[in-house]
Structure formats: C-alpha cells, structure tokens
Amino acid sequence: MSPRPRPAPGRTPTRRAAVAAGLAALVLLPSACSLPWSGPDADAAAARLARGLAQGELEGVPVVGDRAQVQRQLDRVLAGAAVLGEPAVAGGGVETGDGTATVPLTWRWRAGGEGAGDDWRYRSTATLEEVSRGGEDVWALRWEPAVVEPSLRGEETLAASALAPERGRVLGRAGSVLVEPRPVVRVGVDKQGVRRAEAVASARRVAEVVDVDAEAFAEQVAAAGERAFVEAIVLRTDDLGPDVRARVEALPGGRLVEDELPLAPTREYAAPLLGSVGPATAEIVEESRGRVLAGDEVGTSGLQRRYDARLLGRRGVVVRTAGGQGEPRELFAADPVAGKDLATTLDPRLQQLAQDTLADVGPAAALVALQPSTGDLLVAANGPGSEGYATATVGQYAPGSTYKIVSALALLRAGVAPGDPVACPATVDVDGRDFENYDDYPASGLGRITLEDAVASSCNTAFISARERVSGEDVSGEDVSRAAEAVGLGVDRDLGFPAYLGQAGPDDPAGQGETGAAADLIGQGSVLASPLAMAAVVGSVQAGRTVVPRLLPALEAPEADPADPLEPAEAQALRRMLRAVVERGSGSQLADLPGDPVLAKTGTAEFGEEEPPRTHAWMVAAQGDLAVAVFVERGDSGSGTAGPLLRSFLAGAARR
C-alpha cells in the first residue's frame, strides 16, 4: 500500500497538560554575556523562553503587548504540528544591544517518534526587549511567527500530516501470508450536514442494524464534532450482510466507508494468537513514547500487539505552511519506513482444516498440532465456543487420562515394564476415598492386567494401585513431576507468545496428601494442562526427546533441559503402549487411518461442583511427524467427543 497522509489533529489544552506532566524540553543555558546590564537576567529570560516554546505555554515569559493575544497566536502556529510530538528547544549564545537581546534557538522535532533518525532540525531567532514592569526592568519577548520557524510570515502556521507506513505481514510456514491488508467496511454516522437530533436518531438505528450497543453509540455520536464521522463497527467486506448497506445508507448521515486492515483469512483463523489491529488506545499511545499517535492503527492484542514495533514500521511526515497569502510551502518531509514481516511456523492449510473441524462445536474447544521433529507449532485453533479466548495455548484444564502418558513414564522409571502385571480392581480406597473407573469400563478389563493393557483401556485403579514400587515405596510427586518435565509439561518457558505449559502437581507436594497424589496420577487433582502442553507431551513421546513448541523461527527457542531426560528405551515403551490404545483400546476409531501408525490416548476429566460432575473431553495422537491434541470443555468422553474431531483432522491432514 502507498502511504496515506493523515490530517493533523487540532491543538487542545490537553497538550499543555501532558507537557506539564513531564514532556519538558531540552534547554541549554547560555554563558554569561559581557555587557554588565544584561548579565544573568537575559540568560534566565532566554532559558524560560526556550522552555515555554517547547511546552507551547508562555506563562512566566514576559511578552511585549497583550499576553493572552500572543499565547493565542502561538497556539495557532503550533496547532497543526501535533503529529510531530513535542519539540526540544535549546537557547544559547544571547547577544545584547541597545535595550534588546537576540536569542538563537535550536529546534528539534522527533518526526518519526522516539529514537527515529529523521528528526526535523532547524534554527530560529527570538528578540527580547528590555521593558519596565512593576517598577523593574525585565526582558520581554517580541512575538512573531518566525520565532517558531524562521520562514513563517504574517498569518502563516505549521501544518503537519503523518504518512502511515505499510504494516508488516504475519507469515506462516514456507513464507505463506497469514495476515495482510484485506478489505473492510467502517459502518457509522457522518454528522456533516445532518442535524444533531437526526444524527443521534440514526445512530440508534445503525446500532440495531449492526448489533452494537445503541445507547452507547448514540452518546458517542452526540458528543462528536459537527463534521465528524463516528464509527459503530468495522466489518470484513465478506461479512457485510446483504441488506446492511441499504439500511444504513437510507438513514440521515448513515455511511459506509471502504478501507483495508491487516487481517487473517477468516475472522476465527488463529484469532487470539495472531491478534488484531485497531485504533491505538490512550494506554498504547502513552507507553509508546511518541512512536504511536492517537488515531494510529496498531496491534491491540496477540502477536500484533507484542511485535507491533516491528510490524508497524515508522511513520513519515510532511510539514507545510498553512494560511497566509501565498501557496503552501513544504518545510520538511520524511518518508515512512515500512514495517517488517513476522514469520511464524503456522501451516495455513492445517490451520484452516482445524478451524473447519471445530466450526460446529458448541462448547469451548481447541485443536493444537505441532511437528515433533522440530517443535514447530503448525496449528493453534479455537472453536467458536471459546468466544475469543485462547483455549488452545493458555487454557488451564485437568487433562484427565491423557496425563497417564506421564504417569506411565513414572511407573516405567519405578521398574514397572509394559508387560508387567498390575491390579485393576473395580475400586481402590486411598486414605478413605474410593477411586473407580469410568462408567462404562468393561468388566473384562478388571483383575490382573499388564501396564500396557491398563494404558490401552485407561484403567484408573491400575495406575493408583501401581503407585507403590516393589520395595513398598510410593512413586513420589517429585518422580511424577520429573516425568512430566521429560515430556515437556510443567516447565515455564517464554516462547515469544502467551503459552501455558502445564502444572504437574501442587506447589507444595508435602502437604498434598495421599488422595491428592492418587488423583494427580489420573490427571485430576492439582494437575493442569493446556492443549498446547498436551500436544508437546505426545510429540515428545513420538520424537523420543523433550519437545519445546516453537512459533517464531527468528526467536531463539529456550532449550529443553529436563533433570531426567527421556531415554530412548522409555520412549519406545511409551510408543508401544500408546499404539495399544489404537489397536485394542479407547482409540480404536483411529486404527484404519492410512499412513504411518497412529499413537493415541483419550482422556475424560471431571470438573465443577455439579452432581453428576461435568467432564472435559480430551484426545491426543501422533502420526508420523505430526502430534495433535483435541480438547472440548464439556463433552461425554474423550473417545466419544474429542475422538471424532481428531480423526477428521488426521484424515484431512493426510490429503495433500
């Protein structure tokens, strides 16, 4: 896109208040003058003048003539320069003569914001006169517009327009474009030429058409200026209903403005992760230290917000004269600098496949897929029931029996092999609390079974019963935490985007108690995970080492350094048990998928205070160089609710 000039906003009293709060100018005090009557008073007057000009406020600066009139003239000259930010003004080298003093002033405007290289620098001159005030002589400013800029004459003022830079794109795998300028329509009310009462009435009608708060929008329209366009909502052009345009434009002042915004292919497409772009909030403007101005389109959430400085680039500016008798003259120009693209590992096809897979799921839901060989995050999809929440990457939920991958590793390390027998009773008592299997657990799966069968059939009581080693010592919470760390769960890492990698047990295991430790083994109790974390767990098993998710190739990924790394023999045993889940257990619906063998684990986790309790539905799987986690916040079971979604995704992923 080519740079678009943006008119400079009007100068308001709030500018003075902001400056008074701390945006003071750089002032250089001159050396003492040689004439005995000028001395420090002339120097002090020059310093006060420089400060006042930088602040746009001449209070405390004596002037020749009417102070209020001079202040109004200064305000008028500076009103159109707001997009330049606050100037730094330095005064020095005062020269005195017959009752006058000449003050050289050096001006610097940070045209592109804090740290920009294209500053507008120039010199001007101010003349002070020695006048009598209150019985004593003082130095007073002889005002003229050239004090601010040396070429200004008569009624000329400064007029600065910002040039918006081209925003960087968000890229996906192999340089594919995920976020780029796409057409939108700004729906609102244009007050120009419309009576105030009509505009307010139209605002309520427009709000009804586009489903926004009618009273709030009417108040915005009522408070706006007489010629303002007040925006109610921004819609993708494709999302504009067939009759919206006609209904809005039929109203007095109703208007639709065509524009472009950086957007993903669809509204739901990795939305919480990628984030959005919109008008800068007051907080963003303040935090930017001049890089962002009110009205700028900036990242407001997700990657767009975190990497806004990279994506936004640097605005340009054109400063011209305005008013006066002649044609406007260009005083300064700085070209905008385009933002830089941000590369990610997301796979466009798989991401869209995941969004389509979740499109009809009512509760909050997520599907995460990553590449075990690299850790590259290929998919981070949230269903419509998540309502904009990043369920996929930051959700914190009990993982249920998918956590048995971790517990099985802890038991392997305690000396229990996949083929070793373990007890799977109907119930098991732990410190007065009965634990049992899921409701339709087959009676044929009870009794003495192997650890591999316990994983395949997801026998809760077997894992709880097997927590004691042959020596009689319990598999400790620390043992389970170390096993979790070995497969990527429970370690806090900065991945360059908001991510929750799980919690493997309580902060204080010593105070947990026997029942809490038993609940943790089956993915309940104090254990929490996100879909991202569980994708890393099954991915680590597939890769045979700890997999750390990676989204941004340019960011140096944190190293996986578990205290007890996953050993090849352990990974092989886990793969054997997860393959049994598909061959003869709760994941059998994946058995006929074409391609590499599928490993899987289902999970159902109780939550809430209702009786019977509601349940989360999970399923994780790995096939070839793909590891997937599917989560539905409210479902019947892992195999019944999450299973069909995972199968649909894997089948679609195989079709290339």
C-alpha positions, 0 to 999 in steps of 0.5 A: 500500500502507498502511504496515506497522509493523515490530517493533523489533529487540532491543538487542545489544552490537553497538550499543555497538560501532558507537557506539564506532566513531564514532556519538558524540553531540552534547554541549554543555558547560555554563558554569561554575556559581557555587557554588565546590564544584561548579565544573568537576567537575559540568560534566565529570560532566554532559558524560560523562553526556550522552555515555554516554546517547547511546552507551547505555554508562555506563562512566566515569559514576559511578552511585549503587548497583550499576553493572552493575544500572543499565547493565542497566536502561538497556539495557532502556529503550533496547532497543526504540528501535533503529529510531530510530538513535542519539540526540544528547544535549546537557547544559547549564545544571547547577544545584547544591544541597545535595550534588546537581546537576540536569542538563537534557538535550536529546534528539534522535532522527533518526526518519526517518534522516539529514537527515529533518525529523521528528526526535523532540525532547524534554527530560529531567532527570538528578540527580547526587549528590555521593558519596565514592569512593576517598577523593574526592568525585565526582558520581554519577548517580541512575538512573531511567527518566525520565532517558531520557524524562521520562514513563517510570515504574517498569518502563516502556521505549521501544518503537519500530516503523518504518512502511515507506513505499510504494516508488516505481514504475519507469515506462516510456514514456507513464507505463506501470508497469514495476515495482510491488508484485506478489505473492510467496511467502517459502518457509522454516522457522518454528522456533516450536514445532518442535524444533531437530533437526526444524527443521534436518531440514526445512530440508534438505528445503525446500532440495531442494524449492526448489533452494537450497543445503541445507547452507547453509540448514540452518546458517542455520536452526540458528543462528536464534532459537527463534521465528524464521522463516528464509527459503530463497527468495522466489518470484513467486506465478506461479512457485510450482510446483504441488506446492511448497506441499504439500511444504513445508507437510507438513514440521515448521515448513515455511511459506509466507508471502504478501507483495508486492515491487516487481517487473517483469512477468516475472522476465527483463523488463529484469532487470539494468537495472531491478534488484531489491529485497531485504533491505538488506545490512550494506554498504547499511545502513552507507553509508546513514547511518541512512536504511536499517535492517537488515531494510529492503527496498531496491534491491540492484542496477540502477536500484533500487539507484542511485535507491533514495533516491528510490524508497524514500521515508522511513520513519515511526515510532511510539514507545510505552511498553512494560511497566509497569502501565498501557496503552501510551502513544504518545510520538511518531509520524511518518508515512512519506513515500512514495517517488517514481516513476522514469520511464524511456523503456522501451516495455513492449510492445517490451520484452516482444516482445524478451524473447519473441524471445530466450526460446529462445536458448541462448547469451548474447544481447541485443536493444537498440532505441532511437528515433533521433529522440530517443535514447530507449532503448525496449528493453534485453533479455537472453536467458536465456543471459546468466544475469543479466548485462547483455549488452545495455548493458555487454557488451564484444564485437568487433562484427565487420562491423557496425563497417564502418558506421564504417569506411565513414564513414572511407573516405567522409571519405578521398574514397572515394564509394559508387560508387567502385571498390575491390579485393576480392581473395580475400586481402590480406597486411598486414605478413605476415598474410593477411586473407580473407573469410568462408567462404562469400563468393561468388566473384562478389563478388571483383575490382573492386567499388564501396564500396557493393557491398563494404558490401552483401556485407561484403567484408573485403579491400575495406575493408583494401585501401581503407585507403590514400587516393589520395595513398598515405596510410593512413586513420589510427586517429585518422580511424577513431576520429573516425568512430566518435565521429560515430556515437556509439561510443567516447565515455564518457558517464554516462547515469544507468545502467551503459552501455558505449559502445564502444572504437574502437581501442587506447589507444595507436594508435602502437604498434598496428601495421599488422595491428592497424589492418587488423583494427580496420577489420573490427571485430576487433582492439582494437575493442569494442562493446556492443549498446547502442553498436551500436544508437546507431551505426545510429540515428545513421546513420538520424537523420543526427546523433550519437545519445546513448541516453537512459533517464531523461527527468528526467536531463539527457542529456550532449550529443553533441559529436563533433570531426567531426560527421556531415554530412548528405551522409555520412549519406545515403551511409551510408543508401544503402549500408546499404539495399544490404545489404537489397536485394542483400546479407547482409540480404536476409531483411529486404527484404519487411518492410512499412513504411518501408525497412529499413537493415541490416548483419550482422556475424560476429566471431571470438573465443577461442583455439579452432581453428576460432575461435568467432564472435559473431553480430551484426545491426543495422537501422533502420526508420523511427524505430526502430534495433535491434541483435541480438547472440548470443555464439556463433552461425554468422553474423550473417545466419544467427543474429542475422538471424532474431531481428531480423526477428521483432522488426521484424515484431512491432514493426510490429503495433500 
